C-alpha cells in the first residue's frame, strides 16, 4: 500500500466499510452474496455473488477523497487479470456451475456528511 498517511488500521476500516456498502447494494440489486473476503494462495476476492446464473466476482475499492483519483482507477489491468484467475479458482474449488463468470468493480467514495458516491463497472475482465 502506498504511503498515503493513513494507518493500516484506518485503511482496513475504510475498506471494510466500503465492502459492507457494496454487499448491501448488491443485495438490493437482487444478487445473492455467497462469500466475502475469500482467500486462496493467489489472492483475495472481496465479494462473490450470484446474479441469476452468473457468478460475479467483485473488487471493491473505497476512498475518502479524490486526491489519488477515483476508486475504480486503482484497479489495474494486472489486478483485473488476477481477479479473472481467482474467479475461475473459486469456481473450481467450490464446484460452482456458473453459466457465466463476470468480474465487476465497485468504487465507493466516502463523503463526510453525504451519501457515498458509488460507481459500478460490470464485466470488466
N, C-alpha and C positions, 0 to 999 in steps of 0.2 A: 504494500500500500504506500503510495507516495506520502511524503511528509506534508500534510495539509494543516498541521497544527491541531488536529483533532485527535484525542486519545483513542486508543484501540477500543476501550470500553464504550466510549461515546459513539464511535463509528459503528460498533456492533449494535448498540441500542437503536441508532438511526436505521440501520439495515433491517433489524428485526421489526421495527415499526412499519417500514415500507412493505416488508413481506406480509405483514398482517393486513395492511390496506389492500394489497394485491390479491390475497387469498379471499378477503371479503368481497371484493369486486368480482372476482372470478365466480364465486358462489352466486352472486346476484345475476351474473350472465347465464346462469344455469349449468355451469361446469361443476363436475364432481371433483373435489380435491382428494387426491389419492395419497399424496405424501408431501411432506415439507422437509427441506434440507436433507435430501437423500444423498449419501456419500458412497463412493467406491474409491478404488485405488487411483482412478484417473481424474477425480474431481468431485464437484458437488452440483446438484440441481436444486435451485431454490424452491420451486413448486413443480409437482407432477399432477396433472389433472386430466380428466376426460371431458371433451366437448363432443357430445354424441358418441360416435365410434372412433373419434380421433384422440390419440394420446398426445397431450400437449405438455411440452417441457418449457418451463417459464424461467427466464432470467429476470430478476427484479433488481433494478438499480435505483437507489434513493439518494437524494442530495438535499442539503438545506439551503443551498444558494446556487446561482448560475455561474459562480466565479470560475469554475473549471468546465463550463459548458453544460448542456442539457444532460440529464442522467442517461438517456439512451445512447448518447455519443461515446460513453465509456465502454460500450460493448464493441470490441474489435472483431475483425474478420477471423482472427485466430480463436477468439473466445467463441464465436459462433460455430466454428468447425468443431471445437471441443464439445460444445453443447449437443451438437448433432451426434457425435460419437457416444456421449453419455446417454442420450435418448435411446439409442439402439442397445447400449449395455443394460439400461434399465429394463427395456422390453424383453431382452433375452433372459435376464436374471429372474424376472417376475412372470415369465411366460405370458406376457400380455399379447393378446391377439388384437392388435390395432390395425384397422384397415388403412390408417394413415398416421404418420407421426409428424407432428408440427412443432417447430421451435418458435416461441414468441418472446418478445421483450416487453416488460412493463417498466416504464420510467416514472418515478414519483418525485416531484419537487415539493418538499415540505415548506410551507409558508406560515410564519408566525401570524396568528390571528385570522387566518383564512383557510379555506378548504385546500387540500393538496391539489396540485396540478398533476394529472395523470396522462401519460402518453402510452398507447398500446400499439405495438408493431406486431402484426400477425405474419406467421410464416416467413421469418427472416432467414432461416437456414434450412 
